[in-house]
């Protein structure tokens, strides 16, 4: 396990993470810190704990919206896959019908050709 020091709201926290995830964890901490600073700019000094809770609520709101969008996209993807499968099935049916009609036409042409061919 790797150890990372992150700074959030002016305080340094030592955290553990999987090897190779250090930069990701630092990026997440930076996003939280940025949210707190943005809230401080909007609301002023309303207390560190309150700013941190508001930043957490904003993060959860963003997560909930992202999850809602993901579910919507997954449903759309399922629908598109089902539509694609139906289109492929219909195309296969049409191709089979065309092939059957071509075979029938060939048989008729051959029959006509034999009928009009001079007998030897």
C-alpha positions in Angstrom: 0.0 0.0 0.0 1.2 3.4 -0.9 1.0 6.4 1.4 0.0 9.9 0.2 -0.2 13.2 1.9 -3.1 15.4 0.7 -4.1 18.9 1.7 -7.8 19.7 2.1 -8.9 23.1 3.5 -5.4 23.9 4.6 -5.0 20.6 6.6 -2.7 17.8 5.6 -4.0 14.3 5.8 -1.9 11.1 5.3 -3.8 8.5 3.5 -3.2 5.0 2.2 -4.1 3.8 -1.3 -3.3 1.0 -3.7 0.0 1.3 -5.4 -0.3 3.4 -8.6 -3.3 5.2 -7.3 -1.4 8.1 -5.7 -2.1 10.7 -8.4 -5.7 9.7 -8.5 -6.2 10.1 -4.8 -4.3 13.5 -4.9 -6.6 14.6 -7.7 -9.7 13.6 -5.7 -8.4 15.5 -2.7 -7.7 18.5 -4.9 -11.3 18.5 -6.2 -12.6 18.5 -2.6 -10.3 21.3 -1.7 -11.4 23.3 -4.8 -15.0 22.8 -3.8 -14.4 24.1 -0.2 -12.5 27.1 -1.6 -15.4 27.8 -4.0 -18.0 27.5 -1.2 -15.9 29.8 1.0 -15.8 32.3 -1.8 -19.6 32.1 -2.1 -20.6 32.0 1.5 -17.6 33.4 3.4 -16.2 32.1 6.6 -19.1 29.9 7.9 -17.0 27.3 9.6 -14.6 24.6 8.4 -16.9 21.8 9.3 -19.9 23.3 7.6 -17.9 24.0 4.4 -16.6 20.4 4.4 -20.1 19.0 4.8 -21.4 21.3 2.1 -18.6 20.1 -0.2 -19.4 16.5 0.6 -23.1 17.1 -0.2 -22.2 18.7 -3.5 -20.0 15.7 -4.3 -22.8 13.3 -3.5 -25.2 15.4 -5.6 -22.7 15.2 -8.5 -22.4 11.4 -8.0 -26.1 10.9 -7.9 -26.6 12.9 -11.1 -23.8 10.9 -12.8 -25.4 7.6 -11.7 -28.8 8.8 -13.0 -27.1 9.6 -16.4 -25.3 6.3 -16.4 -28.6 4.4 -15.8 -30.2 6.3 -18.6 -27.3 5.6 -21.0 -27.3 1.9 -20.1 -31.0 1.7 -20.8 -30.5 3.5 -24.1 -27.6 1.2 -24.9 -29.8 -1.9 -24.2 -32.6 -0.4 -26.4 -30.1 0.2 -29.3 -28.7 -3.3 -28.9 -32.3 -4.8 -29.1 -33.1 -2.6 -32.1 -29.9 -3.6 -33.8 -30.7 -7.3 -33.2 -34.2 -6.8 -34.6 -32.8 -5.0 -37.7 -30.3 -7.8 -38.3 -32.9 -10.5 -37.9 -35.2 -8.6 -40.3 -32.4 -8.2 -42.8 -31.6 -11.9 -42.6 -35.3 -12.7 -43.3 -35.4 -10.3 -46.3 -32.2 -11.7 -47.7 -33.6 -15.3 -47.4 -36.8 -14.2 -49.1 -34.8 -12.5 -51.9 -32.7 -15.7 -52.3 -35.9 -17.8 -52.4 -37.5 -15.6 -55.1 -34.3 -15.6 -57.1 -34.2 -19.4 -57.0 -37.9 -19.5 -58.1 -37.2 -17.1 -60.9 -34.2 -19.1 -62.1 -36.3 -22.3 -62.1 -39.0 -20.5 -64.2 -36.4 -19.2 -66.6 -34.9 -22.7 -67.0 -38.4 -24.2 -67.5 -39.2 -21.6 -70.2 -35.9 -22.1 -71.8 -36.5 -25.8 -72.0 -40.0 -25.2 -73.4 -38.8 -23.0 -76.2 -35.6 -24.9 -77.0 -35.9 -26.8 -80.2 -36.1 -30.5 -79.6 -33.4 -32.5 -81.0 
